[in-house]
Amino acid sequence: MNQHISPTGTGYSACPHDCPSTCALEIDISGGRIGRVRGSSGNSYTAGVICAKVARYGERANHPDRLTQPLRRIGPKGEGAFAPISWDEALDEIAGRFREAESRHGAESVWPYYYAGTMGLVMRDGINRLTHAKGYSRFFSSICVNPAWGGFMAGTGKLAGPDPREIGKADLVVIWGTNPVATQVNVMTHAIRARKERGAKIAVIDVYRSPTMELADIPVLIRPGTDGALACAIMHVLFRDDLADRAYLARYADDPAGLEVHLATRTPEWAAAITGLPAAEIEAFADAIGRTPKTFIRAGYGFTRSRNGAVNMHAVSSIATVAGLWQHEGGGAFHTNGAIFRWNKQMIEGLDIPGIATRRLDQSRIGDILTGDADALLGGPPVTAMLIQSTNPVSVAPDQEKVRAGFAREDLFVAVHEQFMTETARMADIVLPATMFTEHDDLYQGGGNQYVILGPKLVEPPGECRSNHDVVCALAARLGAEHAGFHKSSRAIVDWTLQATGRGTVDELEAARFLDVQPDFETAHYLKGFNWPDGRFHLKPDWASVPFSRPDKPSAHPPSAHPPSAHPPGAHPPMPEWPDHWDVIEEATDDFPFRLVTSPARSFLNSSFTETPSSTKREKRPELMIHPEDAAALGIVADDLLRVESPRGAVLLHARLFDGMRRGVVVAESIWPNRAHAGGRGINSLTGADPVAPFGGAALHDNRVRIARQG
């Protein structure tokens, strides 16, 4: 048994599922199995609170349907017929099929594919070491963060902001485009603290009356994709009513006079026509921000998953500059803290391997890639072999009709390393059983906070489960891939990474349990200048200079250093010079008269937890929220089975009448497995994979649809 494992007692770890929170955990262990999970009270961000689904993680870890042995497909793809095989047989077959693909079409025909089913740095990103060592097609991560990160950095030049614990010191907490009651519970911990201790007001901007908006003092209900218009109207009022901090702008912004001229026509009435929010509510909200120096804007991801998402994020963060909020403790704009960690990931990802210059295939365009689209393949060979870890693209990737068609190809070999028989695993040729986070060593960073947390191995895995790291190393040995990281344990790689980054040793981190790496106040609030050569916040962004990357720009450097471009593949009009409402969203039409948002469900996390009994019991079934007046106009009543169709596909959902949206907006909280829907098509049959400007990404919440009763 691992020397760090205790068969009974309390273990300490981090939640691997949600990068904004990355909660520090205390875990009950009894008889070598995990039980109740609690938030660590000693961690000042987690503050003893975690979401209900992770509190019940024992249901998931000890689930009878976990995969526990390697399997080989014995029937048609997708039918789920598999037979047990040994690990050696499985690994030998994968290695053989990879060599066969390489001999026919070159190394780039192999595409290792992964994502954030675990946020652990070793288990999530270690697959890149194999990719780099073998010269396989690289992975362009795009499904989640690109519009948000690019939009925030367009102003600040860096992906960082005030200490998120300062939410508790704010007088006005603005929660913009996220539903933290469901997805980032710790944001609510600190917001409620500010309300109780300081009398702070909580404002929530969203496209439906989410559980978070139910708790708001200032609910701000807008149409999808119109956040930029609201932000511009707020800044218009700040300038008009002399609530803009002109002294701050003169010192810290690039062209405040130009912005003021631009915003002269972006009135509350103009924004009301776009957002659906009455002009009087816009005026009142802007006045509250302008008269509350300690306004903390917590900007989420949801509102950026739109075709104008990067522009919207930049506009929202610009409010903090116009109002001078950055100067104050409890003030400013915060999205995520990725820039503060500065990891040396050479050992994890093999970044010291020479010649890392193969194509990077766009994660979100997997359907186009697997169906042979030359643009998506960047002019290279077809993908004929894949290893998939920590993601479930047959459920979560957009443009599902193409995704399903691609995975059904008989000439495509797929190995899936998974914890459950997901819909992607059902399409595989080889399925490998994977460990969960308490069953291996890993290292975590907070996206929405400032902590480094160790996740040590606490219990032995069931059956024959192996970690991502162990599988990658075993394949490397069979494929002749060379790198020092293939010969180290995951704990040793954690230790190397910590020391190479100047964060101490793994033993020191285990003794401390977590490490606070929050920068000093002046750095975090950009009082020493923003991260551009001129030291100023860019109200007028140069999108081509934003330090982000895009898939059709190969480089021999790590992904963060790839040359950026202001326009991803696809036809896009020029991006706005200033914060604005960029009218490139998929607006409703006569044929598709509704705007659909695919918001996260409270008890799921993407396609994780959909197998957990308590989660599925709470969510009940796949439903479409529709305004009662819209339903009445279509002759729809509660519980009707509806056919919801976009230009890309159709899905069947049960009607739930709900008046918490603007007319013409519908919401489906997901992601349910495809098979949970009548007809077997899931919500991402409706979403598009066209890249969002300027750095790619999926516009998962930007869909026009039509609705009709089924049958």
N, C-alpha and C positions, 0 to 999 in steps of 0.2 A: 504493500500500500504506500502511496505517496506520503512523504514525511510530513506534509502540510495538511493532510486529511485527518479529521477527527470524526469517528463514526457517530458521535453524539455531542451536542453542544451548540454553540452559536458560531456561524461563519460570517465573514465580511466580504462583500463583493460590490459590483456595480450592475445596474440594469443595462443589458446589452442592446435594448430594442429602440431606444428613443434618444437621438443625439442631443436635442435641446435640453433634456432633463438629465440624462445619465445619472440617475439617482444612486446615491450611496446606500447600500443595503446591509441589513442584518438578517441572517437566515437561520431559522431553526433547523437543526439536523438531528435526526433520530434513526438509529439502526442503519446508517449509511444512506438515508434518503432525506431529501429536503422537505420541509413542511412550510409553516407560515413564514412569509417574507415581510419585513418591516423597513420603513425608511430609517436611516441613521439620524438620530437626534444630535449626534456630535458633528454632523456636517451642516454648516450654516446655510447652505442653499437647499439641500433636501429637507432639512429641518424636521425630520421625523415623519414626513408625509410621502406616500407613494400612491399610485393609482390602484384601483381595486383589482384590475386584471393581473398586475404583477404581484400584488399581495397574495393572490391565489396561485402563484406559479407552480406550486406542488402538483396541482391538477395537470399541468402541462408536462412537467418533467417526469411524472410517474404515470402518464397516460398509457393505457393498455395498447393503443394503436401506434405507439412509437416504432419506428423502424429500428431493428436490432441486428440485422444481418444483411450482407450484400445479396443483390438480386439481379437476375438476368431476364430480360423480356422473352416470353415464349409464345406470345400471340401478337395480333395486329397492334400497331401503335395506338395508344390511348385507351385500350380496353382494360388495362390493368392486370394482365395475366403475366405473372413473374414466377420464377423458380429460384430457390436459394442456391448460392454458389459460395466458394471460399473467397477470402480476401485476395489471395494470390491469383486465383482465376480472374477475379474482377479487375485487378490492377494490371495484370498481363494483357487482358483484352483491351482495356483503355489505351495502354501504351502502344499496343499493336495497331489499333485503329488510328491513333494519332500519327504514327510513323507512315501508315498507308496513305493518309490524307496528305502528309507532307511530300511523299514521293510523287503523288499525282499532280498536285496543284501548288506545291510550295508551302513553307511553314505558315504563311499568313492565312491559309485555309483552315487553320485551327484557331478557335476563338474561346479562350477561357472567359467566362461570364460570371459576374458576381454582383452583390450589392450589400445592403445594410441590414440583412436579417440578423447580423451581429455588428455592433459598432466597435468591437474589439479590434485594435490596430493590427495585431498579429493574425488573427483568424480571418478578418475581413480582407486585408490588403496583401497577405502573404502569397496569394495566387499570382500576383504580379511578378513575383520573383521567378516563377516558372515561365511566365509569358516572356519576360525579358531574356532569360537564359536560353530559351529556345527560338526566339525571334518570331513568336506567334503574333497574330493580330492583337493589338492592345485594346483596352476597354475605355471608351469615353463616357464618363459618368455624367448623366444629363437629366435623369428622370425627376429629380427632386429640387436641386438647389440653384441651378444656373441663373435663372432670371433674378432670384432673390439676392444672391451673392453679388452678381454683376451690378445690379441696380444700387445696392448699398455702397459698394466700392467706387461707383461712379462719382459719388460725392466725397467720401472720406479718403479714398485711396487705400483703405485697409479694412479687413474684415474683423473689426473689433469695436467696442464701445464701452460705456460706463459699466461699472460693476452691477450686475443684475440684481444683487441683493439691495441695491439702492431703491428698488421699487418700494421697499418698505419705508423709505424716507421721503417719498414723493407726496405732494399735495393733490396731484391729479395723475392718475395712471391711465394711459391710453393704450388699450389692447387692440391692435389693428390687424385684422385679417387672420386671426387665429382663434381657436376654441380651446383654451388651456384647461378648462374643466375636463375635457376629454383627452387632450393630447400633451399638455404641459402643466400638470397639476401644481407644480412648485411656483409658477408665475402667480397663481391664485393665492397660494400661501402668503406670499409677500405683499400682494395687492390688498388682501383682506387685513393683513397686519397694519398696513398704512391707513386703511379705513378705520380700524378700531383705535389705533394709537394716535392718529393725527387728524382724523375726520376727513381723510382724503376721499375724493370722488373717483369713481371708476367709470371710464368711458369705453365702450366696446363698439368697434366698427366691423360689421360683417354683412353678409348677403342674406342671412336668415336669423331668426331669433333662436340662436343656439343656447345651450345650457349656460354658457358664459354670459351671453347677452341678458339672460334672465336675471343675472346678479348685478347688472349694470345700473349705476345712477344716471348715466347718460347713454342710452341706447341709440346707435347711429346705423340705421338700416338702409343700405344702398343696393343698387343693381350690380351684378357681377361685372368686373372689369372697368369700373368707373372710379376707382380710388384716386387716380391721378387728378381727375376733375375736382373731387372733394378737396384734395390737398391744395390744389391751386386756388380754389375759392377761399380756403382758410388763410393762405398767405396773402391773398388780395385784401382781405379784411384787416390782417395785421399791418400791412403797409397803409391802407386807407385810414385806419383809426389810430395811427401813430403808436401801435403796439409792437411794431418791429423794433428789434434792438439794433439801431443804426450804428452805434459805436462798435458793437461786437462785429457786425457785418463789415464795417470798414476795415477792421483788423484781420478778420478770419475768412472772408468770403471773396470769391474771384470777381464777381460783377453784380453787386446788389442793385445798382441803378438800372442795369439792363433788365434784370429780373422784374423790378418794379414796373417798368414800362411794359414788359411782356404781359404781366398779370393785370394790367389795367382793364382788360376786357373779360377777365376770368372772374366774373362777379358771382355772388351766391345764386342769382337768378339763372345765370348761364349754367352753373353746376347743377342746380335743381333739375333742369330739363334733362340732363344727362344721367344723374344719379338716382332720380326719383325721391330724393330727400328734400323736404320743403326748405325754401331759402331761409326762413326764420330759424330753423334748427341749425342750419349751417352757420348763420350769424352768431347764434348763442354758443355753439361749440367753439368757434374761432375766438370769440371773446374770452371764453373760459381759459383757453390755452394762452392767449396773450396776456391775461392778468394773473397767471399762475407760473411763476418762474420755475418752480419745482414740478414741472410736467415731465413725466417719464414715458416716452413712446416705446412700447414693446411691439415691434413689427414682426409678424409671423411669416410663414411660407405661403399660406393658403391664397392670399390675394395676389401673389406673384405668379401663380400657375395659370396664367392667362397670356394671350399673345402680345399684350402690352405690359407684362408683369415687371420687366426690368425698369421701364419708365415709371411705373406706379411706385415701385420701391424707392427710386431716386427722389420722386416728388414728395413722398411721405417723410423721408429722412431730411429733406430740405426744410421742412417746417421747423425742425429743431434748430437749424442755423438762422433762419429769419427771426425766430423768437429769442435767440440767444440762450436756448435751454442748456446747451452743453456746459455752460459756466458753473452750474449749480449742482451740489450734491442732491441726488434725487431727481435730476433733470437730464435731458438729452434724448438720444434715440439709440436703441439697441436692437440688433437682430441676432447676431451670433458672435462667438469669441474665437473663431478658429485661428486667427493670426497670432494669438498670444502664446501658443504652445511651442512652435518652432521645432518640431521633431526632426531628428536625424533618422530617416526611415531607410537608410541604405541597407541595413541588414534585413529588414522586413521585406522590402520590395526589390532588392537587388539593383538599386539605382547606380551602383558602381560598375555594373556590367557594361562594357563598351558597345557602342553601336545601337542604342535603343532608339531606333528610328522607323519602326514599322508603322503601318497605318493604325489609326485609332478609330474603331467602329463605334457608332453612336448607340448607346444602350437603349434609348427610347425608340430607335428605328429598327429594332430587331425584326419586326415583321417585314419591312422593306428589305432588310439584309438577307433574311432567310428565304425570301421569294425572289432574290436575284436582281434587285434594283441596282443598276450600275452606279448611280449617284450615291446611294447609301453605301455601296461597297468601295467607294472612292476609287473606282477604276481597277480594283484588284480582283483576285480570284474569288470564286464562291467560297462560302463557309461550309465545310463538310464534316467538321468534328468540333464538339464543344464539351467542356467541363463546366458545370454550373454549381456554384456554391452560394448559399445564403441569400437566395432570391427565388421568386416564383413567377417568371415572366408570363407563363400561360394564363395567369390571373391578373397580374399587376401592370403589364406593359400595355401601352395604348395601341389602338388600331388592331384589336384582337382578331378580327377575321384574317388578316394577313399573318398574324403571329401563329394562329392555329394551322393555317395552310403551310407555313414554313416548317413547323415542327412535324407535320405529317409527311414530309419528304422521306422517301425510302433511302435516299442516298446520304441522308444526314445522320451521323452517329452522335448520340447524346449520352453523356454520363452525368447523373445528378446526385449530388451529395446532400442529403436532406435528413430532417428529423421525423417527418411524416410523409405519407404518400400523397404529396400535393398534386395538383393538376399538371405541373411541369414534370414531376417524377413519373406520372402515368404515361407521359410521352417519351420516356427515356428508354435506352437500350440496356443501360446498366444503372442500378440504383445502389448507392452506398449509404449506410447508416451513420448519422452525424451526432456528435456530442452537443449538449447544451452548455450554457455559460458556466454553471457550477461544476462542470466535468472536465475543464481544461484551464490552463493558465493564460491570462490575457491582460492587456493594458488598455485603459479607457481614458478619454478626455471628454469634458463637458462642452457641448456646443453652445448651450444657453447658460453656461456658468463657467467657472474658472478653475475647476478641480481636475487633477490627475488622480485616477483611482486604479488600484490593482484589483483584478478579479482572479484570485487564485483558485486552483482546483480544490474543491471542497468534498466531493463525493466521486466514487467510481461510476463510470457510465454503465448503462444497462447493456447486456448482450455483448455484441461485437462493435459497438459504436466507436468511431475514431474521429479525432478532431480534424478541422480543415488543414491545419499545419501538418499533421501526420500524413494525410493523404497527398498533399502537395510534395512533401519530401519523398514519399514512397514512389510517386510517379517520376520525380526527377531522377531517382536512382535507376529506374528502368529506361528512361529516355536519354540518359547520358548528360543531363543538365548539371552544370557545375556552378556552385556558389557556396560560400561558407555557411550561409543561412540554412542550407539543406542538411547540415550536419550538427545543428544546434537544437536543443529542446526549445519549446515555446517559452518556457521560463527563462532560459538563457538569452533568448532574443529580447525578451522584455528587459532583462538586466543590461544587455548591451545598449539597447535603445535609450534607456534612462541615463546611463553613464555618458553616452555619446552626445546627449542633449544637455548634459549638465544638470540632471535631476536626481542625482544620487544613485543608489543601488536598489535592486528589487527587494532585498532584505530590509533596507531602511523604509521603503515604501510600504512593505507589508506590516512593519511595526507601527507606522503612522496611520495606515489604512487609506489615507488620501493626502494630497498635497495641493495647497492653495497657491496658484501662480498668477493671481490678479496683479496687473501693473499698478503703479502708483496713480493717485487721483489725476494729476495733471496730464499724464500720458493717456490714461483711459478716456479722459474728457477732451482730448486734443487741444489742451491749453498751451502745449508746446508747438502747436501747428498740426495741420492735417497731413496725411501721408502722401503729399504731392510735392514736387520740387519747389513750388511757390509757397508751400505751407498752408494753403487755403482750401476751404471746402469749395468744390466745383459745382456751383449752381448751374453753370453752363457746361455740361460734361463733354469731354472728348472720349466718346465710347471706344475708339480704337486704341486708346492708351490705358484702358482699364486692365489691371493685371489678372486677366482671366484667359481662358483658352477655348479652342473649338476643334472639332474632330478632324477637319481636313487640313490641319496645319501640323505635319509631322515634325518631330524635333528629336534630337539626341539628349534632351534634358528631361527632368521630371515634369509631370503634367502641369504643375503650377507655374512653370517657366515658359510654357509654349507661347509663341507669338500670338497675340489676340487679333481678332478682326471684328469690325463693327457690323458685319452682316453674315449670318450663317447661310448655308445652302438654302435656296428657295427664294421666291419673289417677295420682297418686302419693300415698302416705300421708305424713303429716308426717315431716320429716327428724329424726333423733335430736338431742336436746339436747347430748349428750356424745359423745365417741368411742365407737363401738359396732360390733357386727355388725348392719348394716341389712339385714333379710331381704326384699329386693325383687328379688333376682336370679332368673334364669330357672332355678329348680331342676328337677331331673329329676322325671319323673312315671312312672306305669306305662306310658303310651303313648310317652313319650320318655325312656327311662331313663338316657341318658348326658348328660354335660356336655361340650360342645365348646369348645375354645380354638383360634383361628386365628392361631397365632404367626407372626412373620416368618421367612422362610427366610434362611439365611446368605448365599446368593449373589445374592439379589434384594433390591431395595428397593422395597416395594410392587410396582408393575408395571414398574418400571425394571429393566434388565439381563436381563429375560426373553428378549430377543433376542440376548444376547451368548453366543457358543458355549461359552466356558469356564464360564459360570454355569449354563446349562441342562444341560451335561454333568455338573456336580457334583450338581445337584439331582435329575436323572434323570427323575422323573415325579411327578405329584400323588399323595400317599399319606396315609393315615390311620393314625396311631400308636394302637394299641389294646393294652391290657394282655393278656398271654397267657391269663390266667385268664378274662377277659371274652370273649376270642375263643373259647376252648374251649367256654364255655357256649353260644355261638351257633353252634358248628360251623364257625368261621372258621379258615382256615389262612393262612400268609404268602402274599402275592401274590394272594389272592382279590380279585375286583372286588366292591366293596361299594356298596350304595345307602345314602347317608347323608341323612336327611330331617329337617328342622325344621318347625315350623308355617308357615314361609314358602316353602319350596322343597326341592328335592332335588339332590344332586350325586353323581357316581360317582367313587370313589377306590379305589386299591389298598391292601390291608391290609399294614401293617408291624407285626409283633409287637414290643412294647417294654414292658418292665416298669418304666419310669421315671416312671410316674404312679400316683396313687391309683386304686384300682378305681373304675370308673364315670366316669373322665375319659378323653377322647380328644383328640388334638391333630392338627391339619393345618397344616403349615408351608407358607405361601403368600406372595405371590399369583401363582399360575400364570395365564396367559391362560385365559379360558373355553374357548377352542377346544382347549386342551391336555388337557382332560378328556374322557373318553368321554361322549357325550351333549351336549357343548357347553355345559354349565352349570358356572360356576366357584364357588369357595368362598363368595362373598358372596351366592349364592342362599339361603344358610342364615342369614345375619345380619340383625338387625333395625335399623330406622331410627327407632324410637320414641325421643324425646329423653330423655337421662339427666338426672336432677335434680342440681343446681338450675339449670344453665346450658346445657343441651343437650349434644349429643355423641352418638357412636355406641357402643353396647355391643357392639363387634365380637368380644369374647372371652367373651360371656355368652349361650350358646345351649344349649337342650335339643334333643337329637336322638335318633332311633332308627336302628338299623343292621341291615342284612340283606344276605346274599350276593345278588349280582345274577346272575340266570340259573342 
